[in-house]
Amino acid sequence: MIFINPKTDFAFKKIFGSGQSHGILISFLNGILYEGQSIVKDLTILDPYLSPRIRGVKDTYLDVRAILQSGETVIIEMQVLNVEGFEKRILYNAAKAYSIQLDKGEQYTELSPVIALTITNFEMFPEIDRPISRFVLKEKECLIDYLSGDLQLVFLELPKFQVPLDELKSLTDKWIYFMQHAPDLSVVPQIMGNVTEIQQAFEIANRATLTREELDELEHQSFFIQDQQGAIVKALKQGIEQGIEQGIEQTKIEIARRLIGVMDDRSISEMTDLTLEEIADLK
């Protein structure tokens, strides 16, 4: 079997946001948000389109959006490329999902919590070693939680997960491994297939089940990602050519400038030998 890459927008929405994804999304959220505990019992998958109620506010289209049985809204986005302004878009989408819950005349007490789950194929927080991190509102010096914990930003940075297949133990491990390695597999590993929802996710991801239109869309998205990643190679080649004339140090700076927005800061630092502070200054 050949499995499609769940990191592409099309595949992610098909696996986790389609009509047949109800149980899959419950298991996935329990694995990523709640360390494998059965906290999410039920949910409703919504149209991921966020239409603003205030004229002039930007429309937003997420990958998956759901309301949990507990009343919380979860918005989920898969991001392969580290584009400029991405970190601000995450905050904007979370705040917007929170604010559009109310119609005119409704009380603020009726607002329900929002969890923004962002899955990245690059590192966002070099100073954090673990793949899953959570951010909430706190007082700056005392780190006391804000009175309302209604906004939570959760990040899953896939490159930080290094557990091999034969060492997968938790539901969390298995779902992250699925996100990382599904297209590299030809069969469903027994250690993962014993989770019914992961088995179902593999069945949806089976390339043989896709229509011609779906295959065309998947191919289009894959080409786009390859084109963007190809910009990295082009930037390096141009940097080498410029280095002959401008000198090594200036070349490093030029390469870093071209890679900002395409790669994360740590990867740029490793490639150019510039410090994270120097890269921040270039931004």
N, C-alpha and C positions, 0 to 999 in steps of 0.2 A: 504493500500500500504506500501511497504518497500522501503526506499530510500537508495542508496549506499552513503558511506561517501565521500564527495568531497575533503577531506583532503588527501586521498590516491593518489599516482601518477596516477594510472590507471583512477580513477574516475575524477580527475581534468582535465586530458587531454581529456577524453571523453566528459565532459560537456563544456569545454571552448576552446578546440583545435581541434575538429572534423569538418567534412564537414558541419554539421548542426548547428554549434556554432557561425556563423557569427554575428547575431543580439545579441546573448547572450553575447559574448565577448565585443561588443560595449557598451552595457548597463553596464556590469560589470566594464569596465575601466572608463566610465563616473562616475560611483558611487564611485569607490575607488580613482581614480586619480584626478577627477575634481569636487568633492563634489556634484555630481548629475546633473551638467550642461551638456548640449548636445554639448560638445566640439568635441568629436570623432563622425564624421558623417559616416565614412566608413573606412574599413581596409582590409588588405589581411593577412590571416593566413598562415604562412610559416611552412616548415619543421623545427621543433625545433632543429635539429642537426646543430651545428656550426662547419663547417670544416675549419681548419686553412689553410692559404696560405703560411705560413712560416714553413719549415721543422723543426721538433723538438718541435713545439708548441702543447700543449695538446688539444685533441679533447674535445668537450663539448656537452652534451645533456641536453636541458632545458625542462620544462614542456610545455610551450606555447611560441611561438614567432610570432609577427605580425608587419607589417608596416602600420602605420596610413596614412590616405589620405593626412595629412599634411607633410608626409615624415619621421616622427619620427619612430624609431624602438623601440618596447616594448618587453622586454624579461621578462617572468613571471615564477617564481619558487615557488612551495609549499613545505615547509619543516616541517615535523612532529617532528623529533628528532634533538636536538641540538648537532650535531657531531663536533668533533674537526676540526678546520680550516674552518668552514662553512662561517664565516665572510670574510675570504680572498677569498673564492671561488666566493662569490657574486661580489666582486670588480674585480676579474679576468674575470668573464663572461661579466661584463659590458664593461670593457676595450677592451676585445676581440671582442665583438659585434660591438664596435665603429671602431676598427682598420681594421677589415676585409672587410669594405665597399669598400675600394679602391683597384683597380688593378694597376699594374705597369704603371706609366706614368700619372695617374690621379692626380688632384690637391687636396690639403687638403681642399680647399674651398667647395669641393663637399661632404664633410662629413656631415651627418645628425645626429641630436641629438638621444641619446639612453636613454631610461628610463628602469631601472631594478626594477621591482616590485617583492618584496619577501614577501610571506605570511608565517608566522610561527605559529605553535601551542604551542609556548613557548615565554617567554619574552626575548628580546634581550637587551633592554635599560631600566633598572629599574628606571633611573632618569626621564624618560618621562612617563607621566600618560596617555596621549591619545593613542588610538590604531594605528593611522596612523602617521608616521613621514617621513620627507623628508630631504635628505642630498644632498648638492651641494658643489662645490669647492668655498672656500672663503679665503681671506687673514687672516692669523692666528690671528693677534692682532686687526685689524680694522674691520674684518668681512665684508670686501668689496667683492662683487661677482667677480669671475674671468671673464675676458673679454668674454669668451665663456661659456655659460651654457649648453653645449652639453651633459654632463653626469649628470644624476640624479638618486639617489638611494632612492626608496620609500619602506617603510616597513609597513606591516599590521600585528600587533601582536594580534592574536585572543583572548588570555586570558584577555586582557585589556578591551574588549567590554562586558559590563554588562547590556545592555538595554534589558528588558523583551519584550516578543512578543507583548503585548497589548500597548506598548509605542513606537513601531517602527514608525518613521515618514518619514525620508528621504530615497532616493534610496540607499545611502551609508549604512544606518542602516540595510535595508532589505537584501542587498547582504552579509554583514558581518554575519547577523543572519543565512542566508542560509548556509554559510560556516561552522558555528558553530554547527547548530542544525538539518540540513536536515535528518541525520539518526535517530534522536529522534522522528521524526514526522511520522504520519500514513496518514495524509491528508495534502493538501496544504492549509495553513491558508489564509483566505480571504484577510487579510491585505497585504499579499505578492503576492497572485495570481492575484491581480489587476494590477500587472506589467507583461506585456505579456512575456517579456524575462525571468523573474524569473519563471513563469509558465512553459515555455518551458524547463528551466533548470531542474525543478522537473520531467518533463516528461522523459528527458534523464536519470535522476538519478533513475528512477523507476526500481527496481531490476528485475521486471517481464519482462522487455524488453531486458534483456541481454542474449547473447548466452551462451552455456555451456563453451566455451573457455574463454569468458569474465569473467564469474563467477569464473572459476579456477584461472585466473590471479588476480582477486580482492581478492580471498581468500588467495592466496600466499602472496600478499603484506600485507594483514591484519595480517597474522601469523608472518611475519618478524617484523612488528612494535610491536606486542605483545611480541615477543622474546626480542627485544631491551629494551622495557619498563620493562620486567621482570628482567633485569639486575639491575634495581634500587632496587627491593625487595631483590634480592640476595645480593647486596652490603650492605644493611641495616642489614640483618641477620648475615652476616660475621662480620660486624662491632660490633654488639652486643656481639658475641662470643669473639672477640678479646678484647672487653672492659673489660671483666672479668679479663683478664690477664694483660692488658697494662694500664688500667686506663682510666677515662672518657675523658680527654683532648686529649690523643693520639687517642682514638677511633673516636672522632669528625674529626680529621685530616684525618684518614684513610678512613672514610666514604666519606668525601668531595672529596678526591682524586679519589675514585671509581666512583663518580657521575659526575665529570668533563667530559664534552663531551656528557653526557646523559641528564642532566638537566641544566637549566639556573642558573646563579650565585645567583639570588635572592632566588630561590627555595632551592638551596643547603644551603644558609645562614639560611633560616627559619628552615630547617630540622636539622642543626647541631649546630646552635647558633654561628657559626663563622661569623666574619664580612666580608663584601664584599672585603675589603682590604686584609684580611687574605687568602681568596679564590684566589684572584688575585696573591698573593705571591706563592701559591701552584702551579699555572700554570707555 
